[in-house]
């Protein structure tokens, strides 16, 4: 009689209803757990994004400082070389944090030769006055030629324009070191006739192609150096 009366109370629910409600509760708990997991994931992503934004902001400031430094170096070089720049013997250009000094071969070497002319040494001396204070960059000296092939007796010494461009770049590197550039900051490259500035079918174009360029490059990071090891 008590059991029958108990089941008649308003609070009494059937086993099926109870199980459905418990299942619903479990589903809600599962959804809550998933939501909490998603919230935690989003919080972690937000933290990571904040760190990346801060890192990018720091990088931007560093880049702006480097560009400012390069601009100051550019201004100093232009002041030191203004006479040669106005004569068309030297050109100085910047692009972002890169800087390149282009030296026409006529102020550096006689045709087919690698002995540095006095005028060329004076110009490099002016370059060194500025670059000797640049220690956060690699100073790469690059040799270029026109497409006229080596002939006659010179061919025994320079079988091709590769050897000529490399020898001229090496002379400039050695001179920069002698004039005070830290040799650990120097690097040499040779491109022969294969990166022309002008057309090789005209005297003016060939003259543009016979050159030495001095480029300021970013030093490889210590991390990259460790990876290579």
LOGU-955146 format. One line per 2 residues: their letters; for each residue x, y, z of C-alpha. Coordinates in pm, 1 decimal. Layout:
A	X:Y:Z; ...
***
This chain:
XX	0.0:0.0:0.0; 287.1:242.4:82.7
XX	462.2:168.1:-248.2; 142.2:235.6:-439.6
XX	81.3:558.3:-253.7; 446.0:664.0:-311.6
XX	416.1:625.0:-683.6; 113.0:842.5:-681.1
XX	303.2:1143.9:-551.5; 371.6:1433.0:-796.4
XX	748.5:1396.7:-748.2; 755.4:1038.7:-859.7
XX	903.1:979.1:-1209.1; 932.7:666.4:-1411.4
XX	1261.2:486.3:-1461.6; 1249.3:569.9:-1835.4
XX	1204.6:938.9:-1767.7; 1483.2:932.4:-1509.1
XX	1720.7:763.3:-1753.2; 1635.0:1016.3:-2027.0
XX	1698.7:1303.7:-1790.4; 2028.3:1149.4:-1677.1
XX	2129.9:1096.9:-2038.7; 2044.4:1459.2:-2111.0
XX	2248.9:1564.7:-1808.2; 2542.6:1361.4:-1931.1
XX	2510.2:1518.9:-2275.7; 2502.9:1864.7:-2122.3
XX	2806.0:1779.9:-1908.4; 2986.8:1656.6:-2220.1
XX	2899.9:1976.8:-2405.3; 3020.4:2177.1:-2105.4
XX	3348.5:1984.0:-2102.2; 3391.3:2041.4:-2475.7
XX	3317.9:2411.6:-2431.8; 3570.0:2436.5:-2149.2
XX	3828.6:2258.5:-2365.0; 3753.5:2493.2:-2654.7
XX	3777.5:2797.6:-2425.6; 4113.8:2675.2:-2296.8
XX	4233.2:2618.1:-2653.3; 4119.3:2965.7:-2757.4
XX	4293.4:3116.2:-2454.8; 4616.3:2939.8:-2549.9
XX	4581.2:3057.1:-2911.8; 4512.8:3411.3:-2791.6
XX	4823.8:3399.8:-2574.4; 5030.0:3268.4:-2866.4
XX	4894.0:3538.2:-3098.5; 4971.7:3805.9:-2839.9
XX	5328.5:3676.5:-2814.7; 5361.1:3673.6:-3194.9
XX	5226.3:4028.5:-3219.2; 5473.9:4140.3:-2955.3
XX	5755.6:3959.3:-3137.4; 5657.3:4114.2:-3470.6
XX	5639.6:4454.7:-3307.3; 5989.7:4406.1:-3168.1
XX	6111.5:4288.9:-3510.6; 5952.2:4593.5:-3673.2
XX	6129.8:4826.4:-3433.3; 6457.2:4643.0:-3498.2
XX	6403.9:4664.7:-3875.0; 6329.2:5035.9:-3854.3
XX	6649.3:5085.4:-3656.0; 6848.2:4888.9:-3916.6
XX	6694.6:5089.0:-4200.4; 6779.8:5407.3:-4011.8
XX	7138.5:5284.2:-3968.7; 7163.1:5197.6:-4339.1
XX	7028.3:5538.3:-4431.8; 7291.4:5703.3:-4213.3
XX	7561.7:5488.6:-4379.2; 7422.9:5584.1:-4720.7
XX	7433.6:5955.2:-4635.1; 7792.9:5927.2:-4511.3
XX	7900.7:5741.2:-4826.8; 7732.5:5993.9:-5054.8
XX	7914.0:6273.1:-4872.9; 8251.4:6096.3:-4897.4
XX	8205.5:5997.5:-5262.6; 8010.3:6296.8:-5395.5
XX	8282.5:6389.9:-5645.3; 8301.4:6040.2:-5795.7
XX	7922.4:6008.3:-5788.8; 7880.7:6333.5:-5980.7
XX	8137.3:6211.0:-6236.3; 7942.3:5888.6:-6286.5
XX	8226.5:5670.0:-6158.4; 8043.3:5552.1:-5846.1
XX	7681.1:5485.4:-5756.3; 7532.5:5422.7:-5411.6
XX	7185.4:5276.4:-5369.7; 6967.6:5154.2:-5085.1
XX	6662.0:4929.7:-5085.7; 6508.8:4868.7:-4745.6
XX	6793.2:4755.4:-4523.3; 7023.3:4673.2:-4817.9
XX	7296.8:4898.6:-4953.9; 7511.8:4860.5:-5265.5
XX	7809.7:5063.1:-5388.6; 7879.0:5021.8:-5761.5
XX	8227.4:5107.0:-5888.5; 8292.2:5136.4:-6261.9
XX	8593.3:4933.7:-6371.0; 8757.6:5230.4:-6546.4
XX	8841.3:5389.0:-6209.7; 8966.9:5060.2:-6069.1
XX	9153.5:4870.7:-6343.1; 9296.6:4900.5:-6692.0
XX	9124.6:4681.5:-6952.5; 9193.8:4313.8:-6892.1
XX	9411.1:4387.9:-6587.9; 9374.0:4337.5:-6215.4
XX	9627.6:4588.0:-6081.6; 9434.4:4849.4:-5884.7
XX	9469.5:5203.4:-6017.9; 9570.0:5483.3:-5774.2
XX	9231.6:5649.9:-5828.3; 9060.6:5324.6:-5740.7
XX	9258.8:5290.4:-5419.4; 9165.7:5647.2:-5322.4
XX	8797.2:5569.8:-5380.9; 8819.6:5254.0:-5170.8
XX	8988.5:5460.2:-4900.5; 8684.0:5687.5:-4893.5
XX	8457.4:5383.8:-4874.9; 8655.2:5242.1:-4582.7
XX	8619.4:5567.6:-4386.7; 8250.8:5484.6:-4359.6
XX	8234.9:5104.3:-4370.2; 8498.3:5045.2:-4101.8
XX	8231.2:5140.9:-3848.5; 7983.1:4886.7:-3986.3
XX	8025.5:4568.3:-3783.3; 7677.7:4418.3:-3797.5
XX	7691.4:4337.8:-4169.7; 7885.4:4121.0:-4411.2
XX	8064.9:4330.7:-4672.8; 8045.1:4130.9:-4994.8
XX	8261.6:4235.8:-5288.5; 8126.2:4117.6:-5625.3
XX	8311.8:4112.7:-5955.6; 8135.4:4148.2:-6294.8
XX	8250.5:4168.5:-6656.9; 8100.8:4227.3:-7000.9
XX	8067.8:3938.1:-7246.1; 8387.5:4006.7:-7442.9
XX	8593.9:3692.3:-7414.1; 8954.8:3688.5:-7293.5
XX	9199.0:3661.9:-7582.4; 9571.7:3666.4:-7657.3
XX	9833.5:3638.2:-7384.8; 9582.6:3724.1:-7110.8
XX	9399.8:3396.7:-7174.8; 9684.1:3205.0:-7009.9
XX	9626.4:3400.8:-6688.7; 9248.0:3436.0:-6712.5
XX	9098.5:3146.3:-6912.0; 8754.1:3308.9:-6893.8
XX	8566.7:3604.8:-6751.7; 8504.0:3399.1:-6438.8
XX	8869.7:3419.9:-6343.1; 8892.3:3788.8:-6434.0
XX	8585.4:3888.7:-6229.0; 8701.6:3681.1:-5932.1
XX	9056.0:3821.6:-5944.5; 8930.5:4180.5:-5953.0
XX	8695.0:4117.4:-5662.9; 8982.0:3958.6:-5468.6
XX	9202.9:4263.8:-5526.5; 8930.0:4491.7:-5390.5
XX	8872.6:4263.9:-5089.2; 9243.1:4260.3:-5010.5
XX	9262.6:4638.0:-5043.3; 8964.1:4690.6:-4812.0
XX	9137.4:4473.5:-4553.8; 9464.6:4663.2:-4592.1
XX	9278.0:4991.5:-4544.4; 9117.7:4882.3:-4218.5
XX	8810.1:4663.0:-4276.9; 8791.0:4363.9:-4042.6
XX	8856.3:4061.4:-4269.0; 8599.0:3859.4:-4073.4
XX	8334.8:4090.7:-4219.6; 8452.2:4047.7:-4580.0
XX	8324.8:3806.1:-4842.6; 8396.9:3764.8:-5213.9
XX	8173.2:3668.2:-5506.4; 8223.6:3657.9:-5883.4
XX	7950.6:3661.9:-6148.5; 8152.9:3690.3:-6470.1
XX	7933.4:3822.2:-6757.4; 7610.7:3662.3:-6638.6
XX	7442.9:3944.5:-6445.6; 7459.2:4240.2:-6682.1
XX	7315.7:4583.0:-6606.8; 7316.6:4693.3:-6970.2
XX	7306.5:4548.0:-7320.2; 7636.2:4392.4:-7424.8
XX	7582.8:4493.1:-7787.9; 7668.8:4858.8:-7717.4
XX	7983.6:5019.5:-7572.7; 7775.2:5199.8:-7310.0
XX	7605.1:4878.1:-7203.6; 7933.7:4688.2:-7180.9
XX	8081.1:4969.2:-6970.6; 7791.9:4933.4:-6725.2
XX	7854.4:4560.5:-6701.5; 8225.5:4594.6:-6620.2
XX	8200.8:4679.3:-6253.1; 8269.1:4586.8:-5892.8
XX	7988.5:4607.2:-5639.4; 8027.3:4629.0:-5263.0
XX	7710.9:4509.6:-5089.3; 7618.7:4520.2:-4721.7
XX	7443.3:4196.0:-4633.1; 7276.2:4072.4:-4316.3
XX	7501.7:3848.0:-4112.8; 7369.2:3492.5:-4074.1
XX	7210.9:3440.8:-3733.5; 7387.5:3226.5:-3474.9
XX	7090.4:2987.0:-3500.3; 7151.7:2934.5:-3873.4
XX	7520.4:2881.6:-3809.5; 7443.5:2619.1:-3544.2
XX	7204.1:2440.6:-3784.6; 7477.5:2420.2:-4047.9
X	7708.3:2253.8:-3794.2
***
